[in-house]
Amino acid sequence: KEAVREYRFPVPSFRAKAFYRVQTGAFKNLANAKAQRDKVKAAGFDTYLVQNDGYYKVQVGAFAQKANATACAAKLKAAGFPTYITTKSGTPA
């Protein structure tokens, strides 16, 4: 009988991976957040709203590499939007 060799490969943990998001605003008022989201969308960026820490946050992207988030932030800044790179997300708003 031949011996069976068992190979174990490390399984990457995707839950532990932080994603970098570019935030263009954080608002207590949902209407203000939606207005900012609409401005960012009108400028050609895919954006979304999340709720976290009592604020409605307007975010763009979810990048595995910070360099990609930095490049996106530069494009947003060039379009006239304030930016902040964060690893915090939230619940969809």
ZIVEN-V746824 format. One record per run of one state. SS is the DSSP state (H for helix, E for strand, - for the rest). FROM is the first residue (numbers start at 1). TO is the last residue. Records with the same first field share a line. If there is no record, write none. Layout:
# ZIVEN-V746824
SS = FROM-TO + FROM-TO
This chain:
# ZIVEN-V746824
- = 1-19 + 28-29 + 43-46 + 53-54 + 64-65 + 79-83 + 87-90 + 93-93
E = 20-27 + 47-52 + 55-63 + 84-86 + 91-92
H = 30-42 + 66-78
